[in-house]
Amino acid sequence: MRIGELAALVGVTPRAVRHYHHLGLLPEPVRRANGYREYGIRDAVLLARIRRLTELGLGLDEVRDVLADDEGRELVEVLEELDADLGRQEALIRERRARLAELLGEARAGRLTAEGPVSAELSGLFAGLGEVPESPMAAADREVLVLLDTVAPDEERAKLMSAMRTMTEDPRAVARARDVYARLDALAEADPDDPRVAEAAQALADCLPDAVVAQLGGQGLPQGRLTEAFFGDFSPAQTAAVHRALLLVQERSR
């Protein structure tokens, strides 16, 4: 095969092939008498391997390390691993299409939320909570739920959504949540020692259903970038109220 044929077969550009040669990722093949490169099946397999690794998000230095581990392996082993990689990709595409079909159904029925696309579970949760109040704290709360809906592992996300769904089953719980949003919004310009901080904290702790408390595991919010981002726009008084509420939650879960 010539370089153009190899590139077309694997789905890359001839320029990419030359770049991989330059970096040493793809060895230079034997050249014909006329000076043209002559590629074989092993070159195609290796180039496909490079493409798959880069599509998985690996940098070219990381690809080099993976390829070094492949040296000395039989061609059938490399082909079998490549086939397994493609199988996983096919499964991921099927999952994404199934998810897209759900979202499309929600959109056609006019039920897709402004935060969408979100999972059917979160969409149902938002529907149960009713119209979004004019509240910065409510907006921030929904944004965090959307983020968790996207990044949390499936099992943890399912447990969280199931726990949160208990709020939608009790109209009084929804009313209490709106009261908490209002209390926290009122602390935007307050001092951390404002008496309303303790009142908002107690209201927030009382608002969280037992199922949500159990999901927190008595540890409150986990530390990390997500928590830092969550509190990033909070005022000192709002932050104090939430932390105080989590302490109350921990006491309740013991």
Phi, psi and omega per residue, in radians:
M1 nan 2.508 3.006
R2 -1.465 2.948 -3.057
I3 -1.072 -0.669 3.120
G4 -1.155 -0.662 3.129
E5 -1.192 -0.723 3.109
L6 -1.092 -0.806 -3.125
A7 -1.079 -0.756 -3.137
A8 -1.144 -0.657 -3.125
L9 -1.116 -0.735 -3.067
V10 -1.524 -0.361 3.127
G11 1.612 0.550 3.055
V12 -2.194 -3.122 3.124
T13 -1.717 2.684 3.044
P14 -0.993 -0.575 3.108
R15 -1.086 -0.693 3.113
A16 -1.125 -0.702 3.115
V17 -1.049 -0.813 3.130
R18 -1.092 -0.652 3.125
H19 -1.123 -0.721 3.114
Y20 -1.157 -0.604 3.032
H21 -1.086 -0.801 -3.088
H22 -1.070 -0.644 -3.127
L23 -1.447 -0.165 -3.128
G24 1.466 0.139 3.104
L25 -1.290 -0.627 -3.123
L26 -2.062 1.971 -3.112
P27 -1.058 2.584 3.057
E28 -1.160 2.294 3.134
P29 -1.424 3.034 3.047
V30 -1.140 2.464 3.117
R31 -1.777 2.557 3.075
R32 -1.255 3.050 3.124
A33 -1.081 -0.521 -3.139
N34 -1.460 0.035 3.083
G35 1.649 -0.169 3.140
Y36 -1.321 2.493 3.086
R37 -1.205 2.520 3.105
E38 -2.135 1.971 -3.079
Y39 -1.764 2.623 3.097
G40 -2.120 -2.969 -3.062
I41 -1.134 -0.647 3.139
R42 -1.111 -0.648 3.095
D43 -1.119 -0.711 3.135
A44 -1.132 -0.729 3.127
V45 -1.107 -0.777 -3.131
L46 -1.134 -0.737 3.127
L47 -1.131 -0.687 3.085
A48 -1.108 -0.653 3.108
R49 -1.108 -0.757 3.109
I50 -1.077 -0.781 -3.140
R51 -1.072 -0.778 -3.120
R52 -1.097 -0.742 -3.120
L53 -1.133 -0.707 3.122
T54 -1.207 -0.597 3.102
E55 -1.169 -0.474 3.094
L56 -1.374 -0.035 3.060
G57 1.745 0.090 3.133
L58 -1.328 2.461 3.014
G59 -1.301 2.882 -3.060
L60 -1.158 -0.536 3.054
D61 -1.155 -0.662 3.104
E62 -1.194 -0.663 3.091
V63 -1.055 -0.716 3.139
R64 -1.030 -0.728 -3.133
D65 -1.142 -0.713 3.134
V66 -1.132 -0.746 -3.119
L67 -1.154 -0.576 3.106
A68 -1.095 -0.620 3.109
D69 -1.219 -0.379 -3.114
D70 -1.419 -0.251 -3.057
E71 -1.072 2.385 3.115
G72 1.542 -0.103 3.136
R73 -1.422 2.670 3.096
E74 -1.220 2.614 -3.127
L75 -1.003 -0.677 -3.113
V76 -1.098 -0.607 3.115
E77 -1.138 -0.773 -3.140
V78 -1.127 -0.727 3.124
L79 -1.124 -0.700 3.130
E80 -1.132 -0.696 3.125
E81 -1.189 -0.696 3.097
L82 -1.086 -0.717 3.101
D83 -1.095 -0.697 3.102
A84 -1.132 -0.696 3.088
D85 -1.052 -0.781 3.137
L86 -1.143 -0.626 3.090
G87 -1.092 -0.737 3.094
R88 -1.130 -0.660 3.118
Q89 -1.131 -0.722 3.106
E90 -1.066 -0.742 3.131
A91 -1.107 -0.699 3.124
L92 -1.131 -0.702 3.119
I93 -1.118 -0.707 3.112
R94 -1.092 -0.728 3.118
E95 -1.099 -0.747 -3.134
R96 -1.143 -0.677 3.125
R97 -1.185 -0.647 3.082
A98 -1.129 -0.709 3.097
R99 -1.131 -0.732 3.127
L100 -1.106 -0.646 3.128
A101 -1.106 -0.688 3.086
E102 -1.090 -0.810 -3.118
L103 -1.125 -0.678 3.135
L104 -1.110 -0.718 3.086
G105 -1.083 -0.735 3.107
E106 -1.111 -0.731 -3.124
A107 -1.141 -0.748 -3.126
R108 -1.156 -0.503 3.123
A109 -1.516 -0.007 3.130
G110 1.301 0.382 -3.090
R111 -1.860 0.065 -3.126
L112 -1.303 2.200 -3.062
T113 -1.320 2.908 3.135
A114 -1.107 -0.452 -3.131
E115 -1.441 -0.118 -3.017
G116 -1.077 2.871 0.097
P117 -1.395 2.387 3.068
V118 -2.268 2.993 -3.134
S119 -1.190 2.816 3.111
A120 -1.087 -0.595 3.127
E121 -1.117 -0.814 -3.126
L122 -1.229 -0.622 3.081
S123 -1.056 -0.743 3.095
G124 -1.144 -0.647 3.112
L125 -1.104 -0.807 3.125
F126 -1.086 -0.686 3.127
A127 -1.097 -0.700 3.138
G128 -1.188 -0.498 3.121
L129 -1.345 -0.252 3.075
G130 1.406 -2.856 -3.073
E131 -1.078 2.418 -3.119
V132 -1.267 2.187 3.109
P133 -1.216 2.733 3.076
E134 -1.319 1.425 -3.031
S135 -2.531 2.126 3.069
P136 -1.021 -0.630 -3.132
M137 -1.213 -0.660 3.092
A138 -1.119 -0.711 3.122
A139 -1.104 -0.741 3.128
A140 -1.129 -0.678 3.134
D141 -1.075 -0.785 -3.139
R142 -1.163 -0.648 3.131
E143 -1.105 -0.702 3.116
V144 -1.146 -0.706 3.111
L145 -1.098 -0.693 3.100
V146 -1.103 -0.734 3.128
L147 -1.107 -0.819 3.117
L148 -1.083 -0.633 3.120
D149 -1.065 -0.501 -3.108
T150 -1.554 -0.738 -2.951
V151 -1.770 -0.339 -3.081
A152 -1.266 2.514 3.042
P153 -0.985 2.614 -3.029
D154 -0.930 -0.786 -3.079
E155 -1.135 -0.777 3.139
E156 -1.172 -0.678 3.131
R157 -1.114 -0.733 3.138
A158 -1.091 -0.723 3.124
K159 -1.138 -0.742 -3.131
L160 -1.113 -0.793 -3.122
M161 -1.135 -0.661 3.104
S162 -1.116 -0.719 3.133
A163 -1.166 -0.755 -3.122
M164 -1.169 -0.497 -3.095
R165 -1.115 -0.390 3.120
T166 -1.110 -0.442 3.114
M167 -1.195 -0.614 -3.097
T168 -1.315 -0.288 -3.108
E169 -1.452 -0.184 -3.118
D170 -2.203 1.890 -3.142
P171 -0.964 -0.533 3.134
R172 -1.176 -0.596 3.118
A173 -1.158 -0.688 3.102
V174 -1.110 -0.738 3.118
A175 -1.108 -0.684 3.119
R176 -1.148 -0.658 3.120
A177 -1.098 -0.730 3.109
R178 -1.127 -0.621 3.090
D179 -1.132 -0.708 3.124
V180 -1.119 -0.768 3.100
Y181 -0.971 -0.787 -3.125
A182 -1.104 -0.727 3.140
R183 -1.119 -0.746 -3.136
L184 -1.219 -0.671 3.075
D185 -1.040 -0.643 -3.103
A186 -1.197 -0.248 -3.123
L187 -1.617 0.113 -3.054
A188 -1.007 -0.643 -3.116
E189 -1.941 0.191 -3.057
A190 -1.514 2.851 3.037
D191 -1.468 2.651 -3.138
P192 -1.043 -0.419 3.135
D193 -1.633 0.199 3.087
D194 -1.096 2.366 3.136
P195 -1.003 -0.450 -3.126
R196 -1.192 -0.329 3.109
V197 -1.085 -0.840 3.134
A198 -1.112 -0.674 -3.138
E199 -1.147 -0.753 3.125
A200 -1.151 -0.679 3.131
A201 -1.079 -0.792 3.139
Q202 -1.123 -0.713 3.122
A203 -1.105 -0.706 3.133
L204 -1.167 -0.780 3.128
A205 -1.074 -0.709 3.134
D206 -1.213 -0.448 -3.078
C207 -1.319 -0.535 -3.074
L208 -1.250 2.127 3.120
P209 -1.136 2.753 3.132
D210 -0.997 -0.614 -3.133
A211 -1.113 -0.652 3.105
V212 -1.243 -0.693 3.095
V213 -1.037 -0.761 3.114
A214 -1.089 -0.631 3.135
Q215 -1.168 -0.572 3.079
L216 -1.233 -0.348 3.089
G217 1.187 0.365 3.119
G218 1.295 0.165 -3.077
Q219 -1.910 -0.062 -3.095
G220 1.292 -2.850 3.138
L221 -1.240 2.438 3.105
P222 -1.215 2.641 3.107
Q223 -1.426 2.663 3.128
G224 2.511 -3.014 -3.063
R225 -1.128 -0.618 -3.136
L226 -1.094 -0.779 3.128
T227 -1.127 -0.731 3.116
E228 -1.062 -0.736 3.125
A229 -1.161 -0.660 -3.127
F230 -1.055 -0.770 -3.109
F231 -1.536 -0.026 -3.042
G232 -1.006 -0.656 -3.096
D233 -1.729 0.079 -3.136
F234 -1.395 2.593 2.989
S235 -1.345 2.844 3.106
P236 -0.969 -0.682 -3.129
A237 -1.191 -0.708 3.113
Q238 -1.127 -0.747 3.104
T239 -1.072 -0.753 3.131
A240 -1.088 -0.693 -3.136
A241 -1.135 -0.755 -3.128
V242 -1.168 -0.776 3.127
H243 -1.092 -0.700 3.129
R244 -1.144 -0.673 3.107
A245 -1.101 -0.676 -3.141
L246 -1.178 -0.590 3.042
L247 -1.106 -0.707 3.094
L248 -1.124 -0.672 3.118
V249 -1.109 -0.733 3.133
Q250 -1.070 -0.723 3.122
E251 -1.105 -0.685 -3.120
R252 -1.176 -0.545 -3.050
S253 -1.482 -0.113 -3.115
R254 -1.429 nan nan
